[in-house]
Amino acid sequence: MKHAAVTAVVLSHLFIAGPLLASPCGDAIRALEPRVDAAMSKSAALSSGGQAVAASREAQAMQAEKNPPSPGAPVQKLPEHDAGATAAATPLAGGDNALKARAALSRAQAQDREGNVAGCSAAVEEARRELGPAQ
């Protein structure tokens, strides 16, 4: 009975002290997570445009087999030739920056769990650099 009471007191102290043990780096990680998630979602949406390019190429190939174009006939433009689409995809660098930010944030979380404040802060800053300025 005495052992159970001591365990209950220790657990209650840990429960109360939990919020006090939260690190500033952990707060920075939690604040940055929504931006990383949004960048990951945006890069995934942009990358699905590759399916449209593949479908367009396949349709062109099937059409060319049925009706070979006459020499000098204009060629259908593909989505990757659209300068506007290329410019829209450029800020995310094909999703690489979002992936690098996610990896840096994962390293920050690992460093935070280990209590490495300097390593955690460096990884959070790396994630911020990969995401670019907040919009």
C-alpha angles and dihedrals in degrees: 000000000000090000091052091051092052090048091050092051093049092048092048090052091050090048091052094043094048096090090045090056093057109118127227088235090055088053090052090050092051091048092051098045096082091054092049091047091050092049091049091051092048094049090048090052092050093048092056086069086079088073090061091051091050092048091049092051092048091050091050092050092049091048092049091053092053098040114018109212118246116249111277094019114145116260120231112252115242124219092252089063090062107106091201092056091048092050091050092053096045099078091063094043090225093307095299093118092051091050092047090049091051091050092048091049090051089052089049091053091050091048090048092052089051091049093244100146096177093049091046093050092048092051092048090052090049090053090050091051091051092051094047125211118345113256 
